[in-house]
Amino acid sequence: MARIVFDLDGTLIDSAPDIHNIANAVLSAEGHAPITLAQTRDFIGNGASVFVDRMRAARDIPDDHHGRLLADFVARYDDAVGLTVLYPNVETALQELIEAGHDLGVCTNKPIQPCKAVMAHLGLDLYFQTVWGGDSLPVQKPDPAPLVAAFDALPGDEKIYVGDSDVDAETAQRAMVPFFLFTEGYRKSAIADMPHSGSFSDYAELPALISRALAGCT
């Protein structure tokens, strides 16, 4: 059976509306104009600090404001769950994978406390044996260390990483594991330009996709 690790934002959940809200609350408190939802989706992927960097750049906010804005952003993050939703068929797919004997984990650049808060809110915490956030280790994706740690925390044989972004594709490549691309998330590149072993647009497709891939490994 396989160890299957998932990214979170843009992969299992669409959290951009909540992140958009807290980003604009931070900007409003500083007297700046809001960013758009499209910008928010584009800024997600490299962790909270990089998100704030990109947000500041979009509003020409000086570097020396970064620490204060990041602290405000993170302080609001734990409660940012009300607008976040699961992508269709996620829970059914996760249940099917568990029933097939696979072991599941999460590896995300989202800080661990907001990660756990939103997973508990949506009931996702019931499906995963290990969860690694963007501050669980001193490094973040695309450094492969968090993904390797997530795999090491799981039993099982084959390794598979499921994500939605350029960062996830690079992480999997650096960890030398197969990558399955969810095409409906926050990717910035064309599907053809992202190294992947398989792609899917609906979670109803994922269990069979993984089953076929694993059959090819034997």
C-alpha positions in Angstrom: 0.0 0.0 0.0 1.1 3.6 -0.6 1.9 6.6 1.4 0.0 9.4 -0.1 0.7 13.0 1.0 -1.5 16.0 -0.1 -0.9 19.7 -0.3 -3.8 21.7 1.3 -4.6 25.1 -0.1 -5.6 24.8 -3.7 -5.4 21.0 -3.5 -7.9 19.8 -1.0 -9.5 23.1 -0.1 -10.3 26.4 -1.8 -9.2 28.8 1.0 -8.5 31.9 -1.2 -11.7 33.7 -0.2 -10.8 33.6 3.5 -7.2 34.5 2.8 -8.4 37.4 0.6 -10.6 38.7 3.5 -7.8 38.7 6.0 -5.3 40.2 3.6 -7.6 43.1 2.9 -8.3 43.5 6.6 -4.6 43.9 7.2 -4.3 46.3 4.3 -7.3 48.3 5.4 -5.9 48.7 9.0 -2.8 50.2 7.4 -4.8 52.5 5.1 -4.1 50.7 1.8 -6.4 49.7 -1.0 -7.5 46.0 -1.2 -6.1 43.3 -3.4 -8.3 41.2 -5.7 -9.3 37.6 -5.3 -7.4 36.8 -8.4 -4.2 38.4 -6.9 -4.8 36.4 -3.7 -4.9 33.1 -5.6 -1.7 34.1 -7.4 0.1 35.0 -4.2 -0.7 31.7 -2.4 1.8 28.9 -2.4 5.1 29.8 -0.7 3.9 30.4 2.9 2.6 33.4 4.8 5.7 35.5 4.7 6.0 35.3 0.9 2.3 36.0 0.6 2.8 39.2 2.6 5.8 40.1 0.5 3.7 39.8 -2.6 0.8 41.7 -1.0 3.1 44.5 0.0 4.6 44.7 -3.5 1.2 45.0 -5.0 0.5 48.1 -2.8 4.1 49.5 -2.8 4.4 49.0 1.0 8.1 49.4 2.2 10.1 46.4 3.3 10.4 47.7 6.9 6.6 47.2 7.3 6.9 43.5 6.7 7.2 42.3 10.2 4.2 44.2 11.5 2.0 43.2 8.5 3.0 39.6 8.8 2.2 39.5 12.5 -1.2 41.0 11.9 -1.8 38.5 9.0 -0.9 35.5 11.0 -2.9 36.6 14.0 -6.0 36.7 11.9 -5.3 33.4 10.1 -6.5 30.9 12.7 -10.1 32.1 12.5 -10.1 32.3 8.6 -12.3 29.3 8.0 -15.8 30.5 7.3 -15.5 30.9 3.5 -13.2 28.0 2.9 -14.7 24.9 1.2 -13.6 21.5 0.1 -13.2 20.8 -3.6 -16.0 18.5 -4.8 -15.6 14.8 -4.1 -12.6 15.2 -1.8 -14.0 13.4 1.2 -15.3 10.5 -0.9 -11.9 10.1 -2.6 -10.0 10.2 0.7 -12.4 7.6 2.2 -11.8 5.3 -0.8 -8.1 5.7 -0.5 -8.2 4.7 3.2 -10.5 1.8 2.5 -8.0 0.6 -0.2 -5.3 0.5 2.6 -3.3 3.6 1.8 -1.9 5.9 4.5 -2.6 9.7 4.1 -0.7 12.8 5.2 -0.7 16.5 4.5 2.3 18.7 3.7 1.6 22.4 3.2 3.3 25.8 3.5 0.3 27.1 5.5 1.3 27.7 9.1 0.5 24.6 11.2 -2.1 26.2 13.5 -4.3 27.7 10.8 -3.8 24.4 8.9 -5.1 22.4 11.9 -7.9 24.9 12.5 -9.3 24.7 9.0 -8.9 21.0 8.8 -10.8 20.5 12.0 -13.5 23.0 10.8 -14.0 21.0 7.6 -13.6 17.5 9.2 -10.5 16.8 7.2 -8.4 15.9 10.3 -10.2 12.6 10.5 -8.5 11.3 7.3 -4.9 12.1 7.9 -2.3 10.4 10.1 0.3 13.2 9.9 0.2 16.9 9.1 3.2 19.1 8.4 2.8 22.9 8.1 5.0 25.7 6.8 6.5 26.3 10.2 6.9 22.6 11.3 10.5 22.7 10.1 13.0 25.5 9.5 12.5 25.2 5.7 9.4 25.2 3.5 8.5 23.7 0.1 9.9 23.6 -2.5 12.7 22.4 -0.1 11.8 18.7 0.0 12.5 18.2 3.7 8.9 18.7 4.9 7.6 16.3 2.3 10.2 13.7 3.2 9.3 14.2 6.8 5.6 13.6 6.1 6.4 10.4 4.2 8.7 9.2 7.0 5.9 9.6 9.5 3.7 7.2 7.5 3.9 3.4 7.1 3.5 1.9 3.7 5.6 1.4 0.6 5.2 3.5 -2.5 5.2 7.3 -2.2 2.8 9.7 -4.0 2.5 13.5 -3.6 -0.7 15.2 -4.7 -0.7 19.0 -5.2 -1.9 21.8 -7.4 1.0 24.2 -7.8 4.4 24.9 -9.4 5.8 24.8 -5.9 4.3 21.3 -5.3 5.6 20.0 -8.7 9.1 21.2 -7.8 9.0 19.8 -4.3 8.0 16.3 -5.6 10.7 16.5 -8.3 13.3 17.4 -5.6 12.1 14.6 -3.3 12.1 12.2 -6.3 8.6 11.0 -5.8 5.6 10.7 -8.3 3.5 13.9 -8.5 -0.2 13.9 -9.2 -1.5 17.3 -10.3 -5.0 18.7 -9.3 -5.6 21.0 -12.2 -8.3 23.2 -10.6 -6.2 24.8 -7.9 -3.8 27.7 -7.8 -1.2 26.7 -10.4 0.6 29.5 -12.3 2.0 27.4 -15.2 0.3 25.4 -18.0 -0.3 21.8 -17.1 2.1 20.7 -19.8 4.9 22.8 -18.3 4.6 21.1 -14.9 6.4 17.8 -14.3 3.8 15.2 -13.2 2.9 11.5 -13.3 -0.8 12.1 -13.7 -3.4 14.9 -13.6 -7.0 15.1 -12.6 -9.7 17.8 -12.5 -12.2 16.0 -10.3 -11.4 14.0 -7.1 -13.8 11.3 -8.3 -11.0 10.4 -10.7 -8.2 10.2 -8.1 -8.6 6.7 -6.5 -8.6 5.0 -9.9 -5.7 7.1 -11.1 -3.6 6.1 -8.1 -4.6 2.5 -8.4 -3.5 2.3 -12.1 -0.2 4.1 -11.2 0.5 1.6 -8.4 -0.4 -1.4 -10.6 2.3 -0.1 -13.0 4.9 -0.1 -10.2 4.5 -3.8 -9.5 
